[in-house]
Amino acid sequence: MARFSITLAQLGYFATCARTLNMTAASQELHVAQSAVSSSITQLERALGTSLFIRRHAKGLVLTPAGERLQQETALLFDQLDSMIDAIQADAAALRGTLRVAVFDTLTPTILPQVMSHIAREHPELSLEVFGGDHEQNLADLRTGRAEVAITYEFSAADDIVTAPLGAIRPYIIVADTSRFAKRKRVHLSELVDEPLVLLDLPDSREYFLTLIRTAGGTPQIRYKTPNFEALRSMVASGMGYSILNQQPAFDTTYAGPRAIALEIADEVPSLRLVIAQLRQTRPTARSRAFVEIVQQVLEESNAS
């Protein structure tokens, strides 16, 4: 029988420390004494013959190159263990436990609540732990093992990420209901190039929207920037400028009160592909497969309505 100098418990303690970068926070999350976590990490480093963290007094931890590699490999190992357990149980109707999901920020308030409602109804013993972020953060969450699956837009390809299409989301324009364009159904982007722009200031998204305007032959007149989807809608509704978005809420009212009117872009513009993303090296678990099926179901229902 094979014998190993490290244990799953040590790797579990390490994975939590690598994610929190703080031994106190890790010990609280694991419900063990900090000394137990520290001792476990020291034993793991001794067994591997290398340092996994740089310890900064009162400032937390920093992963060494060896620690970064172990973090990735540990995430893969735990995913494989999950897959093995799922295969042995082989009972999709009794899915249980927690699925860690990364979600693009603008999708969190629009798609995710319906997905969670379906999961609660169809798989009551399965819970979701959700990590919001922009596209790069979504991919980083997959690479570090923080998330097992992501719902995001496909801004770029990555060799270590595999994606499955969920649909194409066409961009649209929003303006205040007091705007001179508010009574229109369709607007050419060239008509807006001299208007103040409220920009959704997220990596990748930012350049996508600015490129749309530049392609129309103008220079974007950026007046305000915000990474917050609902703040942007409220700013537009309050008359601070127009904006371009892809994800569209069911209602045009905003947190600020006034309405944000959605207008179709009259030009031919590229849509964004909505995808499910996972690490290429990992095998989808029963939990992640069930999650993907429900996301697809929710989007089909939304398109049909």
Helices and strands as residue ranges (DSSP letters): H 8-20, H 23-30, H 34-48, E 53-56, E 60-63, H 65-89, G 92-94, E 97-104, G 105-107, H 112-122, E 126-133, H 135-143, E 149-153, E 161-169, E 172-176, E 186-187, G 189-191, E 196-200, H 205-215, E 221-226, H 229-237, E 243-245, E 260-265, E 272-279, H 286-304
